[in-house]
Amino acid sequence: MIEKTYDAIVVGAGFSGLVAARELKAQGKSVLIIEARQRLGGRTHVVEFLGRPVEIGGAGVHWCQPHVFAEMQRYGFGFKEAPLADLDKAYMVLADGQIIDVPPATFDSEYITAFEKFCGRSRELFPRPYSPLDNQEVARLDGVSAREHLESLGLNELQLASMNAELTLYGGAPTTELSYPSFVKFHALASWDTVTFTDSEKRYHVQGGTNALCQAIFDDCRADSEFGVPVEAVTQADNGVTVTLADKRTFRALTCVLTLPTKVYADIRFDPPLPFEKQAFIEHAEMADGAELYVHVRQNLGNTFTFCDDPNPFNAVQTYAYNDELGTILKITIGRQSLIDLEDFDAIAAEIRKIHGDVEVLEALPYNWAKDEYARTSYPAMRKGWFSKYKDMAKPEGRLFFAGSATADGWHEYIDGAIESGIRVGREIRHFMRPAA
C-alpha cells in the first residue's frame, strides 16, 4: 500500500540531502526525507568524549569553500580553530617505522615544499577548478597514480614521507591507487595556495559542530521525514517513482533524489537497473578505507603534530586539547583502517607510545567509517582512472537525481561538495518539473 505521494523523495539526511530538500521545499514542492540512521548528518557527526564535543566525520570548513561558508553565514555559524599554529613538537614516522623529531619550523617548510612540488601544475591543469575536466589533459593524467607522480619529484626523505602520509590520508588506500589529478584539484580550489588548503582541511571547523548546522538546515526545510529505516528498492515508471523501505512500507513521488555514499547504492534494488556506467562507478571508483580516532593520554604533551607514512596505521596524529589537569586528547586520522584493529585498545596504545614514548593511554574513541553499513567509505577518494568519470554518477536517470559529495564539481571529499550537489539537484528538478511552454 502506498503510504503517501510527494513531489520529491530525498534519500539521505546528510548535507546533500538536507540542502536538496530545502531547495525543493522553497520551490513549493512536497518533500519526504528518508534516512536509514536515527540522526542527521550522514558522514558528519558530533559525539562526546570526556565531556567534550568531538567531530568523528567530515569537519573541515573554510571561507574558500563557497557553499558551506554560505550556509554558515545564512544560519549564523562561526569558525572554531584547531590548535595547529605554534606547535611545541612535530614528528615524522617514516615508512619503515623510524621516528624523527623534527623542529616545527622545519616540519612546516619541508611539508609545504613537498606539497607545492606535488601540486606544481594545479593552475595549469585546473584554471577553472569548478569545471575540472575542461582541460583535456586532466582526463589523460587521471590514469597516473599519486605515488607515480610523487616519485618523479626528487623529494628528500622528510618531504616524501610527509606528502605520502597526506595522500594516504586522502586516498584511504596505498597512494599507488589514488588519482593524481583528483588531489591536485583541491589545491586549485583553495586559490592555488598551499597554506589556504591546509587551513581548510585541518584548521577550521564549524563553531557549535556540524550537527548543529545540519539541524538548522533541517529545521528550515520543514520537510516530512522518516528516520531509522533504510531504503530497500527504488522503482521508476513513466509517471513516478516508488520507494520501498526495509519495513515494506512504500512511498511514491514524481521524482527521487538519492544522496547515498557511493558504495551503498549496491544495497538498493533498482528497477530498471542503473546504467552500466553508474554501476561501474559504484563498484570501482572509490576506495577510502578510513576511520577517525580520539585518544586520551594522561600526560600533557603540549601542542603536537605527527605525520606517519604508509604503511603505519595512523596517518595524522594531532593534539586536540591539552592542559595539566586534562593531559592530552589526540585526534587521529586513519586512511587505512584495515592496518589496525580499532577495537584493540592495546594495539592503539602501542601505536601512540611509538610516537610519544612511555605515556599512559587512558581511553580511546574510534569510529570506523569503512565498516559503517550506511557509509562503507569515509569519503569519496577517487581511484586512478575514475576521477574523470564522476559525471557518470552525477547524471540524472529519468526521474532519479543523484547528489552527494562524490558528484560535486568542486570539493568532492568535503562538506562543501555535498552542499554543492544538493543545490545542483534542486536546480535539476526545478527544470525537470517546469511546465512545457
ABEGO torsion letter per residue (X at the ends): XBABBBABBBBEABAAAAAAAAAAAAAGBBBBBBBABABBGEABBBBBBGGBBBBABBABBBAABAAAAAAAAAAGBBBBBBBABGBABBBBBBAAGBBBBBBAAAAAAAAAAAAAAAAAAAAAABABAABAAABAAAAAAAABBAAAAAAAAGBBAAAAAAAAAAAAAAAGBBAAABBAAAAAAAAAAAGGBAAAAAAAAAABBBBGEAAAAAAAAAAAAGBBBBBGBBBABBBBBAAEBBBBBAAGBBBBBABBBBABBAAAAAABBBOBBBBAAAAAAAAAABABABBBBBBBBABBAEBBBBBBBOABABABBBBABBBAAAEBBBBBBBABAAABBAABAAAAAAAAAAAAEBBBBABBBBBBAAABAAAGBABBBBBBGAAAAAAAAABBBEABBBBEAAABABBAABAAAAAAAAAAAAAAAAAAABBBX
